Amino acid sequence: MCHKTRTTRGCPRTRVLGAWVLLFLCARSLAGPTGLDVSLVATRVPVARTPGSNEVFDQAQLVRIAPDGTTEILTPDFHSACDPDVSHDGQRLLFAGKPAPESTWQVHELDLATGRHRRVVSTAGDCRSPVYLSRLFTLDSPEPWSTLLYVGTEDAWNVTGSGWIRNLFNVRLDGTEPRRVTANPADNLDPFQAWDGRVLYASRRLTAAGVDGSRLFAVNLDGTDYEHYGAEQGGRFQRMPCTTAEGLVVFVESEPSSPDGAGQLAAVTESRPHHSYRRLTGDESLLYLNPAPLRGSEVLAARRPASGGPASLVVFDTHTGIERRVARDPNFDLRQPKALQERARPDGRSTVVNTEFPNGVLFAMNCYDADERLADQLEPGMLKTLRVIEGVPATGVTPAPINRRLLGEVPIEADGSVNIELPADLPIELQALDADGVALATCGWIWVKQKENRGCIGCHEDPERTPENLFVDAMKKPSVIVAPPPGERRSVGFCRDVMPILERRCGATDCHGGIEAPWREAEGGSAAEQVYNLLRTHYITPGTARTSRLVWHLAGHNTARSWDKESAQPGPFKQMPPRKATPLEAQERRTLIEWIDLGATWE
């Protein structure tokens, strides 16, 4: 049952529920009416929490805030609860809850009229940020069906090994038919369904060098048509998107990032997200979180002092920039506000995904037009093949970066087009190679869904630059299948693949085979470790062979391109092996290049 707390001149009157619940119910109530004509639901986090807890929402509870300021705890049966989402009819709540401190976060649904709750999703990992979705349908389905989305933590390390992977998953409202939506080996957070039916979310972009930031992305309910949303405008860290009834996408941005994601409010329009960025707030002494649509141009948000202190709830008008506080409590952080009101259901979506098919198709009209920064610097014929890389996240208790395995290479047609069939639901990287097998461009992690036919001119492309539809050369042929069995997918590691080449070629007496050669055993580490550290420190750029001095020495000249800052480094670069030594075979040279382009890993 739900439990109410009413404002009086003494302690609030409470129902006895045990010591820990009593602590919440006896806290000071909100300071006065909200000034709104609708009730709110919010997450209330005690300022004084259990010492040693690293969880932001430890001991949090969901509360209903009436227009007169009366509060009502909605989740007394839970040790912690957060991430509320209101159903389209305004009668139910989805939320993430932990019945006990040692429990994992799981998705529950609460009937607001009766106070009864049920668990919807239960997995081995944490499930957070559930969202009610519009309906899905197929051309031959008897009727549409409703689903929800949530963020699921997977038992695998992200691309740099700095934390667990979190992806988006879809499930029916009765908890059946769970399906993967995203296959990005990083953090995918803060989902929100826009009016056009797509899901907006924030994705951490993790590289071999560390965190690059987080940006907004959009994807269909079934995981198809993954798209960068909003280009490279605004702060480096962008999170918590929502859309207003007037077609504005409001989000939180910061630089650098803050532990709870707080920052300033910014926005783009749904109609032109790549060309409409504007900052909405600018007082650096105040930080914002969790914007949510209220009505018209108004959004609800949490706001806290940048110097520290409890967060309160405000209404912000995106047209005028005027904001007003609607709820505060000095003993609690108030976060994640939502209006308890009926709301329009976003557009439904048809799906082509069929789990009976193992693969999907990805075709590109023109690889030369994939990145506007390079478009005027790529000459016809410069791109020869497309390298397809599978990401295999590490598992186990020891943190480790993702392993990259080669699925294969396919030719790029003379007009720049490709047409490939790939395994579904795998993180995939694509690298466009020149005649020497050196990557000139690498895309971020993408994926295809089962039976999806996805056209692409670049996942970070501005949709307004989409070229005219053409019957390109690659589409005149069957798709090239790049889906070898897992046992035939090849990785390239230093110990197994690179060190033997160096020992055989560079360790010869006519090259670097002297007594001081680093591959000779020495105190303080193995020969392989010494050579590996030497290369990583002075001769290679992991992930980019063309800017690596080792490759410059193999080629006898600087192989960096005009768009690389390293292209300005002058030579000459002595060709290695020297002319008197036995030259590298083509496959040996290719292995060295592949090793660097794939991240220059030890194993």
C-alpha positions in Angstrom: 0.0 0.0 0.0 1.0 3.6 -0.5 1.6 5.8 2.6 0.9 9.4 3.0 2.7 12.2 4.9 0.7 15.4 5.5 2.2 18.7 6.5 1.4 19.7 10.2 3.0 21.9 12.9 4.7 19.0 14.5 6.2 15.7 13.1 4.2 14.3 10.2 1.7 11.6 11.2 2.9 8.3 9.9 2.0 4.7 9.8 4.5 2.5 11.6 6.4 0.5 9.0 9.7 -0.3 10.7 12.6 1.9 11.7 14.0 2.6 8.3 10.7 3.6 6.7 9.9 5.7 9.7 13.1 7.6 9.1 11.8 8.7 5.7 8.2 9.4 6.8 9.3 11.7 9.7 11.5 13.9 7.5 10.3 17.5 6.9 7.7 17.8 4.2 7.9 20.0 1.2 7.9 23.8 1.7 4.4 24.9 0.5 2.3 24.3 -2.6 3.9 23.5 -6.0 1.9 26.1 -8.0 1.0 23.3 -10.5 -2.4 21.9 -11.2 -1.1 18.3 -11.6 0.6 16.0 -9.2 4.3 15.0 -9.7 6.2 11.9 -9.1 9.9 12.3 -8.2 12.8 10.3 -6.7 13.7 11.4 -3.2 17.2 10.7 -2.0 18.2 11.3 1.6 21.0 13.8 2.0 22.3 11.7 5.0 22.7 8.2 3.7 24.5 5.0 4.8 28.2 5.7 5.0 30.3 4.1 2.3 27.6 3.8 -0.3 28.7 4.7 -3.8 25.2 4.3 -5.3 23.6 7.7 -6.1 20.1 6.3 -5.5 20.9 4.2 -2.4 17.8 4.4 0.0 15.9 6.6 -2.5 12.2 6.4 -2.7 9.5 7.4 -5.2 7.2 10.1 -3.9 4.0 11.6 -5.2 3.8 15.4 -4.7 0.3 16.9 -4.8 -0.3 20.5 -5.9 -0.7 21.5 -2.2 2.7 20.1 -1.3 1.5 16.9 0.3 3.9 14.0 -0.2 3.1 10.3 -0.4 5.7 7.6 -0.5 4.9 5.2 -3.3 7.5 2.5 -2.7 7.7 1.7 1.1 8.3 -2.0 0.3 11.7 -1.2 -1.3 15.1 -0.5 0.1 15.7 1.8 -2.9 13.6 2.9 -5.9 14.3 5.4 -8.7 13.8 6.0 -12.5 10.1 6.5 -12.6 8.2 6.6 -15.9 4.5 7.4 -16.2 2.2 5.3 -18.4 0.5 7.0 -21.3 -2.9 6.9 -19.5 -1.3 8.3 -16.3 -2.4 5.4 -14.2 0.8 3.3 -13.7 4.5 3.7 -13.0 7.5 1.8 -14.2 10.5 2.1 -12.0 13.8 0.4 -11.0 13.7 -1.0 -7.5 15.8 -3.0 -5.0 13.8 -4.8 -2.3 17.0 -5.2 -0.2 20.4 -3.6 -0.1 22.1 -6.6 -1.6 19.5 -6.9 -4.4 20.1 -6.0 -8.0 18.0 -3.2 -9.6 15.0 -4.7 -11.4 12.1 -3.3 -13.3 8.7 -3.1 -11.5 5.3 -1.6 -12.3 3.1 0.2 -9.8 -0.7 0.6 -10.1 -1.2 4.2 -8.7 -4.8 3.6 -7.8 -4.3 0.4 -5.7 -0.6 0.8 -4.6 0.1 -2.8 -5.8 3.3 -3.5 -7.7 4.6 -6.4 -9.7 8.1 -7.2 -11.0 8.2 -7.0 -14.8 11.9 -7.7 -15.6 14.3 -9.8 -13.6 17.8 -10.6 -14.9 21.2 -11.4 -13.4 22.4 -7.8 -13.9 21.0 -4.4 -13.0 18.0 -3.2 -15.0 17.5 0.6 -14.9 15.7 3.5 -16.6 12.5 1.7 -17.8 10.4 3.5 -20.4 6.8 2.8 -21.6 6.9 2.6 -25.4 4.4 3.0 -28.2 3.1 -0.1 -30.1 5.1 -2.3 -32.5 3.5 -4.2 -35.3 4.4 -6.2 -38.4 2.5 -6.3 -41.7 1.1 -9.8 -40.9 0.6 -9.4 -37.1 -3.1 -9.7 -36.0 -2.7 -6.6 -33.8 0.0 -4.2 -32.5 1.6 -5.0 -29.1 3.1 -2.8 -26.4 6.5 -3.1 -25.0 8.9 -1.3 -22.6 12.5 -0.4 -22.8 15.2 -0.6 -20.1 18.9 -0.3 -19.6 20.5 -3.6 -18.8 24.0 -4.2 -17.4 25.8 -7.0 -19.1 28.4 -9.3 -17.6 31.2 -8.0 -19.9 33.7 -5.1 -19.8 33.3 -2.1 -22.0 35.6 -1.3 -24.9 38.4 0.1 -22.6 37.8 -2.3 -19.7 36.9 0.6 -17.4 33.4 -0.6 -16.5 30.5 -2.9 -17.4 28.6 -2.6 -20.7 25.1 -1.2 -20.5 22.8 -1.6 -23.4 19.1 -1.0 -24.3 16.7 -4.0 -24.2 13.1 -4.3 -25.2 10.5 -6.6 -23.6 6.7 -7.0 -23.7 4.8 -5.5 -20.7 4.3 -9.0 -19.3 8.0 -9.5 -19.2 8.2 -12.0 -22.1 10.2 -11.9 -25.3 13.2 -9.9 -24.2 15.2 -8.5 -27.2 18.4 -6.6 -27.6 18.0 -3.1 -29.0 21.6 -1.8 -29.0 24.9 -3.7 -29.4 27.3 -1.0 -28.5 30.2 -2.2 -26.1 30.0 1.0 -24.0 27.4 2.9 -21.9 24.0 3.5 -23.4 21.9 5.5 -21.0 18.8 7.7 -20.4 16.3 6.4 -23.0 13.3 8.6 -23.9 10.8 7.9 -26.7 10.4 10.9 -29.0 7.1 11.9 -30.7 8.1 10.2 -34.0 8.4 6.9 -32.2 12.2 6.6 -32.1 14.1 6.3 -28.9 16.6 9.0 -28.0 19.4 8.1 -25.6 22.9 9.0 -24.5 25.9 6.8 -25.5 29.4 7.0 -24.0 32.0 7.0 -26.7 34.9 5.1 -25.3 38.2 4.8 -27.3 41.5 3.0 -26.7 42.8 6.3 -25.3 39.9 6.7 -22.7 36.5 8.4 -22.5 35.9 10.7 -25.4 32.5 11.9 -24.2 28.9 11.1 -24.6 26.5 12.1 -27.3 22.8 11.7 -28.2 21.7 9.0 -30.5 18.4 7.7 -31.9 17.2 4.2 -32.7 14.0 2.5 -33.6 12.2 0.4 -31.0 13.5 -2.8 -32.6 17.2 -1.6 -32.8 17.2 -0.7 -36.5 18.4 2.5 -38.0 20.9 3.6 -35.4 21.7 7.3 -35.9 23.9 10.0 -34.4 21.5 12.8 -33.2 22.6 16.4 -33.0 26.0 16.2 -34.6 29.0 17.5 -32.7 27.3 20.6 -31.3 27.5 21.6 -27.7 29.3 20.2 -24.7 31.4 17.1 -24.9 29.1 15.2 -22.4 25.4 15.1 -23.3 22.8 13.1 -21.4 19.1 12.9 -20.3 17.3 13.9 -23.5 13.5 14.5 -23.6 11.2 16.1 -26.2 8.6 18.8 -25.6 5.2 18.9 -27.3 6.5 21.6 -29.5 9.3 19.5 -31.0 12.2 20.6 -29.0 14.8 18.1 -27.7 16.0 19.3 -24.3 19.1 17.6 -22.7 21.8 18.2 -20.1 25.4 19.0 -21.3 28.6 19.4 -19.4 32.3 19.6 -19.8 33.9 18.0 -18.0 31.4 15.4 -16.9 30.0 15.4 -13.3 29.5 12.2 -11.3 25.7 12.5 -11.4 25.6 13.9 -15.0 24.5 17.4 -13.9 25.1 20.3 -16.2 23.4 23.0 -18.2 20.2 22.7 -20.2 20.6 22.8 -24.0 18.3 21.9 -26.9 18.0 21.1 -30.6 14.9 20.8 -32.7 13.5 17.5 -33.8 13.1 18.8 -37.4 16.8 19.9 -37.8 18.8 18.4 -34.9 22.2 18.9 -36.7 21.7 22.6 -37.2 19.7 24.0 -34.4 21.7 23.7 -31.2 21.3 26.4 -28.5 22.1 26.6 -24.8 19.1 27.2 -22.6 20.8 28.0 -19.2 24.1 29.6 -18.4 24.4 30.3 -14.7 27.4 28.1 -13.8 26.5 28.2 -10.1 23.4 26.1 -10.8 23.4 22.6 -12.4 20.4 20.8 -13.9 19.3 17.1 -14.2 16.5 15.0 -15.5 14.5 17.3 -17.8 11.0 16.0 -18.5 8.1 17.4 -20.6 5.4 19.2 -18.7 3.2 21.0 -21.2 3.8 23.3 -24.2 7.3 24.8 -23.9 7.7 23.9 -20.2 9.9 21.2 -18.8 10.3 19.9 -15.3 13.9 19.5 -14.1 15.9 18.9 -11.0 18.3 21.8 -10.1 21.1 21.8 -7.5 23.9 24.3 -6.5 27.2 23.6 -8.2 28.9 24.0 -4.9 26.8 21.2 -3.4 23.5 20.9 -1.5 20.1 19.3 -2.1 18.5 19.4 -5.5 15.1 21.0 -5.8 12.5 20.7 -8.6 11.8 23.5 -11.0 9.7 24.3 -14.1 11.7 25.8 -16.9 10.1 27.6 -19.9 12.2 26.9 -23.0 10.8 29.9 -24.8 11.3 32.6 -22.2 14.1 31.1 -20.1 12.0 31.8 -17.0 12.1 29.2 -14.3 10.3 28.8 -10.9 10.9 26.4 -8.1 8.0 24.0 -7.4 9.3 21.7 -4.7 12.2 21.5 -2.2 13.2 19.7 0.9 16.4 20.5 2.8 16.7 16.8 4.0 16.4 15.3 0.5 17.6 15.5 -3.0 14.6 15.7 -5.3 15.3 14.2 -8.7 13.7 12.6 -11.8 10.4 14.6 -11.8 7.5 13.5 -14.0 4.0 14.9 -14.3 1.3 12.4 -13.3 -1.0 13.1 -16.2 -2.3 11.4 -19.3 0.0 12.0 -22.3 -0.2 11.4 -26.0 1.2 8.1 -27.2 4.1 8.5 -29.6 3.8 7.1 -33.1 3.9 3.3 -33.4 6.5 1.5 -35.4 6.5 -1.4 -37.7 9.4 -3.9 -37.4 11.2 -6.0 -40.0 13.3 -7.8 -37.4 12.9 -11.5 -37.5 14.9 -13.5 -35.0 14.8 -16.6 -37.2 17.4 -14.9 -39.5 21.0 -14.8 -38.2 22.2 -11.9 -40.3 21.4 -8.4 -41.6 22.5 -6.4 -44.6 24.4 -3.1 -44.5 24.9 -1.2 -47.7 26.6 2.1 -48.3 26.0 4.3 -51.4 29.4 6.0 -51.3 32.2 5.5 -48.8 33.8 8.7 -50.1 30.9 10.7 -48.7 30.9 9.2 -45.2 32.6 12.0 -43.4 32.3 15.7 -44.6 35.7 16.4 -42.9 37.4 14.1 -45.4 35.1 14.3 -48.4 37.2 17.0 -50.3 40.5 15.2 -49.5 39.6 11.7 -50.7 40.5 11.1 -54.4 38.6 8.6 -56.6 40.3 5.2 -56.3 41.9 5.9 -53.0 39.6 3.5 -51.0 40.2 -0.1 -52.0 38.6 -2.4 -49.4 36.5 -2.3 -46.3 37.8 -4.1 -43.3 35.0 -5.6 -41.1 35.9 -6.0 -37.4 33.9 -7.7 -34.6 34.2 -6.5 -31.0 34.4 -9.3 -28.4 34.0 -7.8 -24.9 36.1 -9.4 -22.2 34.3 -11.2 -19.4 35.4 -12.4 -15.9 36.4 -10.5 -12.8 39.6 -8.9 -14.2 39.0 -5.7 -16.2 40.2 -6.0 -19.8 39.6 -4.0 -23.0 37.6 -5.3 -25.9 39.2 -7.7 -28.3 38.9 -7.0 -32.0 38.6 -9.9 -34.4 38.6 -9.7 -38.2 35.5 -10.9 -39.9 37.0 -10.2 -43.3 37.6 -7.6 -46.1 35.4 -6.7 -49.0 36.2 -4.6 -52.1 34.9 -1.1 -52.3 33.4 -0.6 -55.7 34.7 2.1 -58.1 31.8 4.4 -57.2 32.5 3.9 -53.5 29.6 1.6 -52.7 29.5 -1.6 -50.7 26.9 -4.2 -49.9 27.6 -6.7 -47.1 25.7 -9.3 -45.0 26.8 -9.4 -41.4 26.0 -11.3 -38.2 23.2 -9.6 -36.3 23.5 -8.1 -32.8 27.3 -7.9 -32.9 29.3 -4.7 -32.3 31.0 -4.0 -35.6 33.6 -1.5 -36.7 34.3 -0.7 -40.4 37.7 0.6 -41.6 38.1 2.0 -45.2 41.6 0.8 -46.4 44.0 2.2 -49.0 46.0 0.1 -51.4 48.5 -0.8 -48.7 45.8 -2.0 -46.3 46.2 1.0 -44.0 42.9 2.4 -42.5 42.1 5.9 -43.7 38.9 6.1 -41.7 37.2 4.1 -38.9 33.6 4.3 -37.9 32.3 3.9 -34.4 30.6 0.7 -33.2 27.5 -0.1 -35.2 25.4 -3.2 -35.6 22.7 -4.7 -37.8 19.5 -6.5 -36.7 18.1 -9.8 -37.9 16.8 -9.5 -41.4 17.4 -5.7 -41.4 18.4 -4.1 -44.7 20.1 -0.9 -43.6 21.3 1.8 -45.9 24.1 4.0 -44.6 26.2 6.9 -45.8 27.8 7.3 -42.5 26.4 6.7 -39.0 27.4 10.2 -37.9 26.1 11.8 -41.0 23.9 14.9 -41.3 20.6 13.6 -42.7 20.3 16.7 -44.8 23.4 15.6 -46.8 21.8 12.3 -47.9 22.6 12.0 -51.6 20.1 11.4 -54.3 19.0 7.8 -54.6 21.2 6.0 -57.1 21.4 2.4 -58.3 25.0 2.0 -57.2 27.4 -0.7 -58.4 27.3 -2.8 -55.2 23.5 -3.1 -55.3 23.7 -4.7 -58.8 25.3 -7.7 -57.1 24.3 -10.1 -54.3 25.4 -9.0 -50.8 28.9 -10.2 -49.9 28.5 -12.4 -46.9 31.0 -11.5 -44.1 29.9 -14.0 -41.4 32.6 -16.6 -40.8 32.0 -19.1 -38.0 33.4 -17.8 -34.7 36.3 -20.3 -34.8 37.5 -18.8 -38.1 37.5 -15.1 -36.9 41.0 -14.0 -36.6 42.5 -11.6 -34.0 46.0 -10.1 -34.2 48.0 -9.9 -31.0 51.6 -8.9 -30.3 52.9 -12.1 -28.6 51.4 -14.6 -31.1 51.5 -12.6 -34.4 53.8 -9.6 -34.2 56.8 -10.7 -32.1 57.7 -13.7 -34.3 57.9 -11.3 -37.3 60.2 -8.9 -35.4 62.4 -11.7 -34.2 62.6 -13.3 -37.6 63.2 -10.1 -39.6 64.4 -7.3 -37.3 66.4 -9.7 -35.2 68.5 -10.9 -38.1 72.2 -10.1 -38.0 71.9 -7.9 -41.1 69.2 -5.7 -39.4 68.9 -5.2 -35.6 70.5 -8.4 -34.4 73.2 -6.9 -32.2 73.9 -7.9 -28.7 72.0 -4.9 -27.4 68.8 -5.7 -29.4 65.7 -5.4 -27.2 64.4 -8.9 -28.1 67.3 -10.5 -26.3 66.4 -11.7 -22.8 67.3 -9.1 -20.1 66.7 -8.5 -16.5 63.5 -6.7 -15.7 61.1 -8.4 -18.1 60.9 -10.7 -21.1 62.2 -9.7 -24.5 58.6 -9.5 -25.8 57.6 -7.1 -23.0 60.5 -4.9 -23.7 59.9 -4.7 -27.4 56.1 -4.2 -26.9 56.7 -1.3 -24.5 59.3 0.2 -26.8 56.9 0.2 -29.7 53.9 1.5 -27.7 56.1 4.3 -26.3 57.9 5.5 -29.4 56.7 3.9 -32.6 53.0 3.3 -32.8 49.7 5.0 -32.4 47.3 2.3 -31.3 44.3 2.2 -33.6 45.9 4.3 -36.4 48.7 2.7 -38.4 49.0 5.6 -40.8 50.2 7.9 -38.1 52.6 5.4 -36.6 56.4 5.8 -37.0 56.8 2.0 -37.4 54.7 2.1 -40.5 56.6 5.2 -41.7 59.8 3.2 -41.4 58.3 0.2 -43.2 57.2 2.5 -46.1 60.3 4.8 -46.0 58.0 7.9 -45.8 55.4 9.6 -43.7 52.1 7.8 -44.4 49.9 10.2 -42.4 47.2 11.9 -44.5 46.6 15.6 -44.8 43.8 15.6 -42.2 46.2 14.1 -39.6 48.3 16.5 -37.5 51.1 14.0 -37.8 51.3 14.6 -41.5 53.5 17.7 -40.8 56.3 15.7 -39.2 59.2 15.8 -41.6 61.4 12.9 -42.8 63.4 11.3 -44.0 62.4 8.0 -42.4 64.9 5.3 -42.9 63.3 2.3 -44.6 63.2 -0.8 -42.5 64.2 -3.5 -42.8 67.3 -1.9 -44.5 67.9 -2.7 -48.2 70.7 -5.1 -47.3 68.2 -7.2 -45.2 65.6 -9.6 -46.4 62.4 -7.6 -47.0 59.1 -8.3 -45.3 56.7 -10.5 -47.1 53.4 -8.9 -48.0 51.5 -10.8 -45.4 54.0 -9.9 -42.7 53.7 -6.3 -43.5 49.9 -6.6 -43.5 49.9 -8.3 -40.1 51.9 -5.4 -38.6 49.5 -2.8 -40.1 46.4 -4.8 -38.9 47.8 -5.2 -35.4 48.2 -1.4 -35.1 44.8 -0.5 -36.7 43.1 -3.0 -34.4 44.4 -1.4 -31.3 48.0 -2.8 -30.9 47.0 -5.3 -28.1 49.3 -7.5 -26.2 47.2 -10.7 -26.5 
